[in-house]
């Protein structure tokens, strides 16, 4: 019952009931040879009272007896009996449907509290036989009426179906197959009792079926191989890795309680048991010192997991492999293979490897513990060298990064120290072999001469005449320790060819006038390059640049801008006039401001035109007031002067078109043409010529179209009497024999030679042979046939004859095309269909093999 608020009272002083509902004996010796029966009363906090009768009896050992529980609730009383079963057959446990009754003392109806029906335990993997009876369900009304029992729930009428079933008449519930706790550990069913009409006679009762776990599953590792790592030199007790195995059995029982142990360790260095595993958690830790990656870099451990709390006799086991990698720490300092190294370098060379330093490090290659870093700690105050690490070999490459000069340093004595990228492990000291000396000798080579001032700047006014000495551009030889060398000078680049240089002393002299306005002068600077070459072996040369800043002088007069413009013929429509300015190749102060003037001659210029100043660089040219000029182009001379000392002037001509203007002050189209120099009559004449030309073109196009239309409407076939060509005539005669359709088209071709015709005897000739008489000259047929020509007519007739189903098999219309300029075939007009019999058909023998059958039919009539 399990309710601490309930108070139990037993009618038998030898037995009592605890608050959890368990019945126990008050004395150690209680005689149960005969069944003992007593009444148990339970009272609640709200005056509820329950009564039941308890019957106790001894049971046989489990091998021969079974326990039967029968709970009966009838008229407000619930009875639980434990009866001894016969050794050969134990009656099934009976579960009675609870009912509600009347209290006999008061006559009032009240609801009694139901007893909790104990769950049904079924072991998994039972071997049967099946169906196997579990429990019997009864209703106390089965004495009066016929009852039908049923069960519902998962395992009965819900998937998985038919795991449990019930005898509807006897109420016996069975399990039909072995159960698997790992698939489903419990079932909740409801038992029902109905009469024959399906009416419910009892309230449904809940049945709980628990599947008892059996040790039928081995522990399973998620992986067969586990990887872990531990630093070399780790202390005992250092955590390494974790392994876990899962057992599908109930982990609240020994069936699912897994324990771990290490079966083997490979290799056994330095001892066979370097690691241990926590039997319950699966954590692997170190148990001994001495891990050294340089000796053993990896361990392989076989771990066994066993259930039944590790009992090897009853538990099931499985194994997995743990691979433990000993990770590297920087416990080995790098050591140079020699205490001294040497090398040599040519002077004035950079990015050259002059010495190679080799190092040994026992730590893991290509790791921060192995990667070497080299430093120069003395002997190179100017920073001429650096040491780079070869990423493959870990060697140090002494490299020149700043040119060295033999005349300044003939040798360098460097002190080099090497270390790792990672710091040394705690307690590890640097080796004496981490430091070495490097001796580098400098090789002397012939160095090229150099110009001390490069580029060299000088200033001169433009216009310097040829032959003027500008400066001396000399070079120095850095090879001071060698025999004094001779330097020769030459010109390397002189874009305008203005300069020359003395071969021995480097004096620069002009060869032409220097002009600041030249295209070779950029930003007032002219640049030339010269070459200095010594007589060493091999010869060496150096270059120098001379930059001449040209000071401007007033040597260019200004030029008027623009050179053409237009203006209205009336002053009142030309308020703005023409704005003019000037361009000067010189710079200030030899350029603007400019002075614009009209010349005194011819006098008409000042009479018709005027110039007004706008500012220092602009002026306005316009017609004088009330001056009218005919439309046209006028050349107006203007004198422009700059501000140089002395000033320069230029007489320039501006072409001004004077034209009629509209109300907006813009030249009209007609006025623009008139201003170009054409009168009204000339303009009208040009327009008439254009109209006449267009009319002629239109007439020619119409004529061409009409002629084309006439050619298309021409008759397909012309009158035979008007046609000078040979024509194909159709006769109403039947065709030839069976072989008449097998034509050799080559017979229709013009023969290339007449020898075979001339050599034949006189007589009737084949119509496809060229006659030997002079041919008549026929019109030459065009190469490209006109659409609708006789060729199409012939092909249409041939197509009609071939597709005519009423024509005899070998009768057809034979139509021949035109065969060139003249026909070599004779006239066929002499043929007729006379039946007089006087016709001589012997000539058919001369017509070739195609007419042989016809000759046999008509020839040789006398023989018949």
SULLINPE-V344736 format. One record per residue. N is the residue number from 1. PSI is psi in radians with two decimals (* if undefined). D_CENTER is the distance of its C-alpha to the mean C-alpha in whole Angstrom. Layout:
BEGIN
((N & PSI & D_CENTER) (N & PSI & D_CENTER))
END
This chain:
BEGIN
((1 & -0.79 & 73) (2 & 0.42 & 71) (3 & 2.02 & 73) (4 & -0.28 & 74) (5 & -0.13 & 76) (6 & 2.59 & 78) (7 & 2.14 & 82) (8 & 2.53 & 83) (9 & 2.16 & 86) (10 & 2.43 & 88) (11 & -0.27 & 91) (12 & 2.05 & 91) (13 & -0.24 & 92) (14 & -0.22 & 90) (15 & 2.53 & 87) (16 & 2.94 & 85) (17 & 2.23 & 81) (18 & 3.01 & 78) (19 & -0.39 & 76) (20 & 0.06 & 73) (21 & 0.05 & 76) (22 & 2.44 & 76) (23 & 2.29 & 80) (24 & 2.78 & 82) (25 & 2.45 & 85) (26 & -0.44 & 88) (27 & 2.74 & 90) (28 & -0.63 & 89) (29 & 1.92 & 91) (30 & 2.23 & 91) (31 & 1.96 & 92) (32 & 0.50 & 90) (33 & -0.59 & 92) (34 & 2.58 & 92) (35 & 2.43 & 90) (36 & 2.36 & 90) (37 & 2.33 & 89) (38 & 2.90 & 89) (39 & 2.43 & 88) (40 & 2.23 & 85) (41 & 2.33 & 85) (42 & 2.19 & 82) (43 & 2.43 & 82) (44 & 3.13 & 80) (45 & -0.26 & 80) (46 & 0.69 & 81) (47 & 0.22 & 84) (48 & 2.56 & 82) (49 & 2.33 & 83) (50 & 2.55 & 82) (51 & 2.54 & 84) (52 & 2.83 & 84) (53 & 2.21 & 85) (54 & 2.28 & 84) (55 & 2.14 & 86) (56 & 2.43 & 85) (57 & 2.67 & 86) (58 & 2.56 & 85) (59 & 2.72 & 82) (60 & 2.87 & 82) (61 & 2.74 & 80) (62 & -0.41 & 76) (63 & -0.46 & 76) (64 & -0.10 & 79) (65 & 2.77 & 79) (66 & 2.72 & 76) (67 & 2.34 & 76) (68 & 2.29 & 77) (69 & 2.28 & 76) (70 & 2.06 & 77) (71 & 2.11 & 77) (72 & 2.33 & 79) (73 & 1.98 & 80) (74 & 2.22 & 83) (75 & 0.82 & 84) (76 & 0.01 & 83) (77 & 2.37 & 83) (78 & 2.23 & 80) (79 & 2.29 & 82) (80 & 2.15 & 80) (81 & 2.50 & 81) (82 & 1.95 & 81) (83 & 2.63 & 83) (84 & 2.33 & 83) (85 & 2.69 & 82) (86 & 2.61 & 84) (87 & -0.55 & 82) (88 & -0.36 & 82) (89 & 2.18 & 80) (90 & 2.22 & 78) (91 & 2.56 & 78) (92 & 2.61 & 75) (93 & 2.45 & 74) (94 & 2.25 & 75) (95 & 2.06 & 73) (96 & 2.47 & 76) (97 & 2.24 & 74) (98 & 2.56 & 76) (99 & 2.86 & 78) (100 & 2.42 & 80) (101 & -2.86 & 84) (102 & 2.55 & 87) (103 & 2.15 & 88) (104 & -0.44 & 92) (105 & -0.68 & 93) (106 & -0.39 & 92) (107 & 0.00 & 91) (108 & 2.54 & 88) (109 & 2.27 & 85) (110 & 2.72 & 82) (111 & 2.21 & 79) (112 & 2.62 & 79) (113 & 2.27 & 76) (114 & 2.58 & 74) (115 & 2.52 & 74) (116 & 2.22 & 70) (117 & 2.17 & 70) (118 & 2.61 & 68) (119 & 2.80 & 65) (120 & 2.13 & 65) (121 & 2.26 & 64) (122 & 2.13 & 62) (123 & 2.51 & 61) (124 & 2.84 & 58) (125 & 0.51 & 58) (126 & 2.49 & 61) (127 & 0.06 & 63) (128 & -2.73 & 65) (129 & 2.73 & 67) (130 & 2.59 & 65) (131 & 2.55 & 65) (132 & 2.22 & 67) (133 & 2.40 & 69) (134 & -0.85 & 68) (135 & 2.77 & 70) (136 & 2.29 & 73) (137 & 2.27 & 72) (138 & 2.67 & 76) (139 & 2.41 & 77) (140 & -0.03 & 81) (141 & 0.00 & 81) (142 & -0.12 & 81) (143 & -0.44 & 85) (144 & -0.67 & 85) (145 & 2.87 & 82) (146 & 2.25 & 80) (147 & 2.49 & 77) (148 & 2.26 & 73) (149 & 2.61 & 70) (150 & 2.80 & 67) (151 & 2.59 & 64) (152 & 2.79 & 60) (153 & 3.12 & 57) (154 & 2.18 & 54) (155 & -0.21 & 55) (156 & -1.37 & 58) (157 & 0.11 & 57) (158 & 2.63 & 53) (159 & 2.39 & 51) (160 & 2.17 & 51) (161 & 2.69 & 54) (162 & 0.45 & 58) (163 & -0.63 & 57) (164 & 2.51 & 61) (165 & 2.97 & 63) (166 & 2.48 & 67) (167 & 2.03 & 70) (168 & -0.37 & 71) (169 & -0.88 & 75) (170 & -0.33 & 75) (171 & 0.31 & 72) (172 & 2.23 & 71) (173 & 2.37 & 67) (174 & 2.71 & 66) (175 & 2.35 & 62) (176 & -0.21 & 61) (177 & 2.91 & 59) (178 & 2.52 & 58) (179 & 2.68 & 56) (180 & 1.95 & 53) (181 & -0.52 & 53) (182 & -0.36 & 49) (183 & -0.75 & 48) (184 & 2.20 & 51) (185 & -0.26 & 53) (186 & 2.78 & 55) (187 & 2.50 & 56) (188 & 1.95 & 58) (189 & 2.82 & 60) (190 & 2.29 & 63) (191 & 2.41 & 66) (192 & 2.58 & 68) (193 & 2.15 & 72) (194 & 2.79 & 73) (195 & -3.01 & 76) (196 & -0.36 & 76) (197 & 0.06 & 75) (198 & 0.14 & 72) (199 & 2.42 & 73) (200 & 2.22 & 72) (201 & -0.28 & 75) (202 & 2.65 & 74) (203 & 2.48 & 71) (204 & 2.57 & 68) (205 & 2.59 & 67) (206 & 2.34 & 64) (207 & 2.20 & 64) (208 & 2.15 & 62) (209 & 2.07 & 61) (210 & 2.33 & 59) (211 & 2.07 & 58) (212 & 2.23 & 59) (213 & 2.49 & 57) (214 & 2.68 & 57) (215 & 1.41 & 56) (216 & 0.22 & 54) (217 & 2.29 & 50) (218 & 2.69 & 49) (219 & 2.42 & 47) (220 & 2.23 & 44) (221 & 2.50 & 41) (222 & -0.63 & 38) (223 & 2.64 & 37) (224 & -0.46 & 39) (225 & 2.23 & 37) (226 & 2.50 & 37) (227 & 2.32 & 36) (228 & 3.01 & 38) (229 & 2.72 & 39) (230 & 2.45 & 42) (231 & 2.50 & 42) (232 & 2.62 & 45) (233 & 0.21 & 48) (234 & 2.62 & 48) (235 & 2.78 & 51) (236 & 2.47 & 53) (237 & 0.06 & 51) (238 & 2.28 & 48) (239 & 2.40 & 45) (240 & -1.02 & 43) (241 & 3.07 & 41) (242 & 2.37 & 42) (243 & 2.54 & 42) (244 & 2.37 & 43) (245 & 2.53 & 44) (246 & 2.32 & 44) (247 & 2.17 & 47) (248 & -0.21 & 47) (249 & 3.03 & 51) (250 & 2.05 & 53) (251 & -0.06 & 52) (252 & -0.11 & 55) (253 & 2.98 & 57) (254 & -0.38 & 58) (255 & -0.56 & 55) (256 & 0.14 & 52) (257 & 2.01 & 53) (258 & 2.44 & 51) (259 & 2.58 & 52) (260 & 2.65 & 51) (261 & 2.73 & 52) (262 & 2.20 & 51) (263 & -0.72 & 52) (264 & 2.80 & 51) (265 & 2.30 & 50) (266 & 2.24 & 48) (267 & 3.06 & 49) (268 & 0.51 & 53) (269 & 2.40 & 52) (270 & -0.33 & 54) (271 & 2.80 & 55) (272 & -0.36 & 55) (273 & 1.30 & 54) (274 & -0.32 & 52) (275 & 2.75 & 50) (276 & 2.86 & 51) (277 & 2.43 & 50) (278 & 2.11 & 51) (279 & -0.48 & 52) (280 & -0.69 & 52) (281 & -0.41 & 48) (282 & 0.25 & 47) (283 & 2.28 & 46) (284 & 2.30 & 46) (285 & 2.85 & 48) (286 & 2.58 & 50) (287 & -0.09 & 53) (288 & 2.71 & 54) (289 & 2.96 & 53) (290 & 0.18 & 52) (291 & 2.15 & 49) (292 & 1.94 & 48) (293 & -0.58 & 44) (294 & -0.30 & 45) (295 & -0.91 & 48) (296 & 2.04 & 46) (297 & -0.18 & 42) (298 & 2.45 & 42) (299 & 2.53 & 44) (300 & 2.15 & 44) (301 & 2.33 & 46) (302 & 2.11 & 47) (303 & 2.34 & 47) (304 & 2.36 & 49) (305 & 2.23 & 49) (306 & 2.34 & 52) (307 & -2.89 & 53) (308 & 0.65 & 57) (309 & 0.59 & 57) (310 & 0.14 & 56) (311 & 1.93 & 59) (312 & -0.35 & 59) (313 & -0.63 & 62) (314 & -0.36 & 60) (315 & 2.80 & 57) (316 & 2.52 & 54) (317 & 2.80 & 51) (318 & 2.77 & 48) (319 & 2.75 & 46) (320 & 2.84 & 43) (321 & 2.30 & 42) (322 & 2.11 & 41) (323 & 2.03 & 40) (324 & 2.06 & 41) (325 & 2.26 & 39) (326 & 1.91 & 41) (327 & 2.66 & 39) (328 & 2.50 & 40) (329 & 2.78 & 42) (330 & 1.32 & 43) (331 & 0.14 & 47) (332 & 1.90 & 47) (333 & 2.62 & 47) (334 & 2.58 & 46) (335 & 2.21 & 49) (336 & 2.51 & 49) (337 & -0.20 & 50) (338 & 2.70 & 53) (339 & -0.31 & 55) (340 & 2.54 & 55) (341 & 2.77 & 52) (342 & 2.80 & 53) (343 & 3.02 & 51) (344 & 2.69 & 51) (345 & 2.37 & 50) (346 & 2.54 & 50) (347 & 2.68 & 51) (348 & 0.41 & 49) (349 & 2.50 & 46) (350 & 2.86 & 43) (351 & 0.68 & 40) (352 & 2.27 & 42) (353 & 2.06 & 42) (354 & -0.32 & 46) (355 & 2.65 & 47) (356 & 2.09 & 45) (357 & 2.20 & 46) (358 & 2.52 & 45) (359 & 2.68 & 45) (360 & 2.31 & 45) (361 & 2.16 & 44) (362 & -0.12 & 44) (363 & 3.08 & 42) (364 & 2.20 & 38) (365 & 2.60 & 37) (366 & 0.56 & 33) (367 & 2.86 & 34) (368 & -0.44 & 36) (369 & -0.26 & 39) (370 & -0.57 & 39) (371 & 2.26 & 37) (372 & 2.51 & 40) (373 & 2.16 & 40) (374 & 2.48 & 43) (375 & 2.44 & 45) (376 & 2.02 & 48) (377 & -0.25 & 51) (378 & 2.81 & 53) (379 & -0.07 & 54) (380 & 1.21 & 52) (381 & -0.47 & 52) (382 & -0.06 & 51) (383 & 0.75 & 47) (384 & -0.37 & 47) (385 & 2.73 & 45) (386 & 2.79 & 43) (387 & 2.07 & 42) (388 & 2.53 & 38) (389 & 2.25 & 37) (390 & 2.09 & 36) (391 & -0.29 & 33) (392 & -0.92 & 34) (393 & -0.24 & 37) (394 & 0.19 & 38) (395 & 2.76 & 41) (396 & 2.20 & 42) (397 & 1.93 & 41) (398 & 2.05 & 44) (399 & 2.47 & 42) (400 & 2.16 & 44) (401 & -0.19 & 42) (402 & 2.24 & 45) (403 & 2.50 & 47) (404 & 2.65 & 51) (405 & 2.15 & 54) (406 & -0.60 & 57) (407 & -0.33 & 59) (408 & -0.78 & 58) (409 & 2.11 & 57) (410 & -0.28 & 58) (411 & 2.73 & 57) (412 & 2.40 & 55) (413 & 1.83 & 56) (414 & 2.55 & 53) (415 & 2.17 & 53) (416 & 2.42 & 49) (417 & 2.49 & 49) (418 & 2.47 & 46) (419 & 3.07 & 44) (420 & 2.84 & 41) (421 & -0.61 & 38) (422 & 2.66 & 39) (423 & 2.67 & 43) (424 & 2.57 & 46) (425 & 2.78 & 46) (426 & 2.26 & 49) (427 & -0.08 & 53) (428 & 2.25 & 51) (429 & 2.65 & 53) (430 & 2.65 & 51) (431 & 2.63 & 53) (432 & -0.38 & 55) (433 & 0.16 & 53) (434 & -0.05 & 50) (435 & 2.46 & 52) (436 & 2.82 & 53) (437 & 2.50 & 54) (438 & 2.13 & 52) (439 & 2.17 & 54) (440 & 2.10 & 53) (441 & 2.47 & 55) (442 & 2.23 & 54) (443 & 2.35 & 55) (444 & 2.34 & 56) (445 & 2.84 & 55) (446 & 1.92 & 56) (447 & 2.56 & 55) (448 & 2.66 & 54) (449 & 2.72 & 57) (450 & 2.62 & 55) (451 & 2.10 & 56) (452 & -0.71 & 57) (453 & 1.89 & 56) (454 & 1.96 & 53) (455 & 2.75 & 53) (456 & 2.30 & 56) (457 & 2.31 & 57) (458 & 2.80 & 60) (459 & 2.30 & 62) (460 & 2.64 & 64) (461 & 2.55 & 65) (462 & 2.82 & 64) (463 & 0.09 & 66) (464 & 2.23 & 67) (465 & 2.87 & 69) (466 & 2.54 & 68) (467 & 0.02 & 70) (468 & 2.31 & 69) (469 & 2.17 & 68) (470 & -0.88 & 66) (471 & 3.03 & 65) (472 & 2.08 & 65) (473 & 1.54 & 61) (474 & 2.73 & 62) (475 & 2.83 & 60) (476 & 2.65 & 61) (477 & 2.09 & 60) (478 & -0.26 & 59) (479 & 1.32 & 60) (480 & -0.47 & 64) (481 & -0.24 & 65) (482 & 3.07 & 65) (483 & 2.45 & 67) (484 & 2.20 & 67) (485 & 2.73 & 65) (486 & 2.34 & 65) (487 & 2.33 & 63) (488 & 2.51 & 62) (489 & 2.60 & 61) (490 & 2.84 & 59) (491 & 2.23 & 57) (492 & -0.75 & 53) (493 & 2.06 & 52) (494 & 1.56 & 54) (495 & -0.73 & 53) (496 & -0.03 & 56) (497 & 0.86 & 58) (498 & -0.26 & 60) (499 & 2.83 & 61) (500 & 2.74 & 63) (501 & 2.43 & 63) (502 & 2.29 & 66) (503 & -0.49 & 65) (504 & -0.68 & 67) (505 & -0.11 & 67) (506 & 0.39 & 64) (507 & 2.32 & 66) (508 & 2.21 & 64) (509 & 2.49 & 66) (510 & 2.53 & 65) (511 & -0.09 & 65) (512 & 2.97 & 65) (513 & 2.32 & 65) (514 & 2.24 & 62) (515 & 2.05 & 61) (516 & -0.48 & 59) (517 & 0.12 & 57) (518 & 2.68 & 56) (519 & -0.27 & 52) (520 & -0.07 & 52) (521 & 2.16 & 53) (522 & 2.11 & 50) (523 & 0.75 & 51) (524 & 0.18 & 55) (525 & 2.25 & 54) (526 & 2.31 & 54) (527 & 2.31 & 53) (528 & 2.62 & 54) (529 & 2.39 & 53) (530 & 2.75 & 55) (531 & 2.32 & 55) (532 & 2.17 & 57) (533 & 2.34 & 58) (534 & 3.12 & 60) (535 & 0.48 & 62) (536 & -3.13 & 60) (537 & 1.87 & 59) (538 & 2.81 & 56) (539 & 2.54 & 57) (540 & 2.61 & 55) (541 & 2.67 & 54) (542 & 2.73 & 53) (543 & 2.65 & 52) (544 & 2.61 & 53) (545 & 2.29 & 53) (546 & 2.17 & 55) (547 & 2.08 & 55) (548 & 2.06 & 58) (549 & 2.02 & 58) (550 & 2.13 & 60) (551 & 2.30 & 62) (552 & 2.46 & 62) (553 & 2.83 & 66) (554 & 1.51 & 67) (555 & 0.21 & 67) (556 & 2.08 & 65) (557 & 2.75 & 66) (558 & 2.71 & 64) (559 & 2.38 & 63) (560 & 2.49 & 63) (561 & 2.27 & 60) (562 & 3.02 & 60) (563 & -0.25 & 62) (564 & 2.57 & 62) (565 & -3.12 & 62) (566 & 2.71 & 64) (567 & 2.64 & 67) (568 & 2.62 & 69) (569 & -0.40 & 72) (570 & 2.42 & 74) (571 & -0.66 & 74) (572 & -0.30 & 73) (573 & 0.21 & 70) (574 & 0.95 & 69) (575 & -0.67 & 69) (576 & -0.54 & 66) (577 & -2.70 & 67) (578 & 2.13 & 64) (579 & 2.23 & 63) (580 & 2.69 & 63) (581 & -2.96 & 62) (582 & 2.71 & 62) (583 & 2.37 & 59) (584 & 2.20 & 61) (585 & -0.34 & 59) (586 & 3.00 & 61) (587 & 3.01 & 60) (588 & 2.43 & 62) (589 & 0.38 & 65) (590 & 0.22 & 65) (591 & -2.14 & 63) (592 & 2.98 & 64) (593 & 2.71 & 66) (594 & 2.73 & 67) (595 & 2.18 & 70) (596 & 2.21 & 70) (597 & 2.65 & 74) (598 & 2.40 & 75) (599 & 2.77 & 78) (600 & -0.40 & 81) (601 & 2.33 & 81) (602 & 2.76 & 81) (603 & -0.39 & 83) (604 & -0.38 & 81) (605 & -0.91 & 78) (606 & -0.42 & 79) (607 & -0.60 & 81) (608 & -0.45 & 78) (609 & 2.77 & 75) (610 & 2.63 & 75) (611 & 2.23 & 72) (612 & 2.42 & 72) (613 & 2.32 & 70) (614 & -0.95 & 67) (615 & -2.88 & 66) (616 & -0.38 & 66) (617 & -0.16 & 63) (618 & 2.60 & 63) (619 & 2.94 & 66) (620 & 2.21 & 67) (621 & 2.28 & 69) (622 & 2.94 & 71) (623 & 2.56 & 74) (624 & 2.80 & 77) (625 & 2.34 & 78) (626 & 0.38 & 80) (627 & 2.23 & 79) (628 & 2.23 & 78) (629 & 2.48 & 76) (630 & 2.54 & 76) (631 & 2.36 & 72) (632 & -3.05 & 71) (633 & 2.21 & 69) (634 & 2.38 & 71) (635 & 2.02 & 71) (636 & 2.02 & 71) (637 & 2.40 & 72) (638 & 2.37 & 71) (639 & 2.17 & 72) (640 & 2.28 & 69) (641 & 2.49 & 70) (642 & -2.97 & 68) (643 & 0.31 & 69) (644 & 3.04 & 69) (645 & 1.75 & 72) (646 & 2.78 & 74) (647 & 2.69 & 72) (648 & 2.47 & 71) (649 & 2.77 & 71) (650 & 2.24 & 70) (651 & 2.00 & 71) (652 & 2.70 & 68) (653 & 2.27 & 68) (654 & 2.25 & 66) (655 & 2.06 & 66) (656 & 2.17 & 67) (657 & 2.09 & 67) (658 & 2.15 & 69) (659 & 2.74 & 68) (660 & 2.54 & 69) (661 & 2.74 & 67) (662 & -3.01 & 66) (663 & -0.34 & 67) (664 & -0.06 & 64) (665 & 0.24 & 65) (666 & 2.52 & 62) (667 & 2.36 & 64) (668 & 2.86 & 64) (669 & -0.81 & 63) (670 & -0.68 & 66) (671 & -0.63 & 67) (672 & -0.67 & 64) (673 & -0.75 & 65) (674 & -0.66 & 69) (675 & -0.40 & 68) (676 & -0.15 & 67) (677 & 0.16 & 70) (678 & 2.39 & 71) (679 & 3.11 & 73) (680 & -0.68 & 74) (681 & -0.70 & 75) (682 & -0.66 & 73) (683 & -0.76 & 70) (684 & -0.71 & 72) (685 & -0.71 & 72) (686 & -0.72 & 69) (687 & -0.69 & 68) (688 & -0.72 & 70) (689 & -0.68 & 69) (690 & -0.71 & 66) (691 & -0.77 & 67) (692 & -0.76 & 69) (693 & -0.73 & 66) (694 & -0.65 & 64) (695 & -0.73 & 67) (696 & -0.73 & 67) (697 & -0.73 & 63) (698 & -0.73 & 64) (699 & -0.71 & 67) (700 & -0.69 & 65) (701 & -0.73 & 62) (702 & -0.68 & 65) (703 & -0.74 & 67) (704 & -0.77 & 64) (705 & -0.72 & 63) (706 & -0.70 & 66) (707 & -0.68 & 67) (708 & -0.70 & 63) (709 & -0.67 & 65) (710 & -0.68 & 68) (711 & -0.60 & 66) (712 & -0.51 & 64) (713 & 0.09 & 67) (714 & 2.54 & 70) (715 & 2.53 & 71) (716 & -0.80 & 69) (717 & 2.26 & 72) (718 & 2.93 & 75) (719 & 2.26 & 79) (720 & -0.53 & 80) (721 & -0.48 & 83) (722 & -0.20 & 81) (723 & 2.15 & 78) (724 & -0.13 & 79) (725 & 2.84 & 77) (726 & 2.42 & 78) (727 & 2.67 & 77) (728 & 2.11 & 76) (729 & 2.36 & 79) (730 & 2.21 & 79) (731 & 2.59 & 82) (732 & 0.98 & 82) (733 & 2.62 & 83) (734 & 2.85 & 81) (735 & -2.97 & 79) (736 & -2.63 & 80) (737 & -2.78 & 79) (738 & -0.51 & 77) (739 & 0.28 & 75) (740 & -0.36 & 75) (741 & -0.21 & 71) (742 & 1.53 & 70) (743 & 2.53 & 70) (744 & 1.76 & 69) (745 & -0.32 & 68) (746 & -0.36 & 69) (747 & -0.34 & 72) (748 & -0.12 & 71) (749 & 2.66 & 70) (750 & 2.20 & 72) (751 & 2.47 & 74) (752 & -0.39 & 73) (753 & 2.64 & 77) (754 & 0.12 & 80) (755 & -0.70 & 82) (756 & -0.31 & 82) (757 & -0.71 & 83) (758 & -0.61 & 86) (759 & -0.14 & 87) (760 & 2.64 & 88) (761 & 2.78 & 91) (762 & 2.69 & 92) (763 & -2.90 & 92) (764 & 2.29 & 89) (765 & 2.84 & 86) (766 & 2.51 & 82) (767 & -0.24 & 81) (768 & 0.22 & 77) (769 & 2.56 & 79) (770 & 2.21 & 79) (771 & 2.69 & 83) (772 & -0.15 & 85) (773 & 2.79 & 87) (774 & 2.39 & 85) (775 & 2.58 & 82) (776 & 2.56 & 82) (777 & 2.03 & 80) (778 & 2.80 & 77) (779 & 2.47 & 75) (780 & 2.21 & 71) (781 & 2.44 & 69) (782 & 2.61 & 65) (783 & -0.79 & 63) (784 & 1.98 & 60) (785 & 2.51 & 62) (786 & 2.55 & 63) (787 & 2.33 & 61) (788 & 0.32 & 64) (789 & 3.11 & 65) (790 & -0.39 & 68) (791 & -0.75 & 65) (792 & -0.63 & 63) (793 & -0.75 & 67) (794 & -0.78 & 67) (795 & -0.62 & 64) (796 & -0.71 & 65) (797 & -0.69 & 68) (798 & -0.72 & 67) (799 & -0.66 & 64) (800 & -0.67 & 67) (801 & -0.68 & 69) (802 & -0.52 & 66) (803 & 0.12 & 65) (804 & 1.97 & 69) (805 & -0.26 & 70) (806 & -0.16 & 73) (807 & 2.53 & 74) (808 & 2.78 & 75) (809 & -0.62 & 73) (810 & 0.19 & 74) (811 & 2.22 & 76) (812 & 2.76 & 73) (813 & 2.12 & 73) (814 & 1.95 & 73) (815 & 2.25 & 72) (816 & 2.49 & 71) (817 & 2.98 & 69) (818 & 2.33 & 70) (819 & 0.36 & 71) (820 & -2.87 & 71) (821 & 1.44 & 74) (822 & 2.72 & 77) (823 & 2.33 & 77) (824 & -0.07 & 79) (825 & 2.54 & 80) (826 & 2.93 & 83) (827 & 2.46 & 84) (828 & 0.15 & 84) (829 & -0.29 & 86) (830 & -0.21 & 89) (831 & 2.42 & 88) (832 & 3.05 & 89) (833 & 0.63 & 90) (834 & 2.47 & 94) (835 & 0.44 & 95) (836 & -0.41 & 98) (837 & -0.05 & 98) (838 & -0.08 & 99) (839 & 2.38 & 95) (840 & 2.00 & 95) (841 & 0.31 & 91) (842 & -0.41 & 92) (843 & -0.22 & 89) (844 & -0.40 & 87) (845 & -0.35 & 87) (846 & 0.00 & 86) (847 & 0.04 & 83) (848 & 3.08 & 81) (849 & -0.37 & 79) (850 & -0.37 & 78) (851 & 0.26 & 81) (852 & -0.73 & 83) (853 & -0.66 & 83) (854 & -0.64 & 85) (855 & -0.66 & 87) (856 & -0.54 & 88) (857 & -0.68 & 89) (858 & -0.38 & 91) (859 & 2.85 & 92) (860 & 0.63 & 95) (861 & -0.46 & 97) (862 & -0.47 & 100) (863 & -0.49 & 99) (864 & * & 99))
END
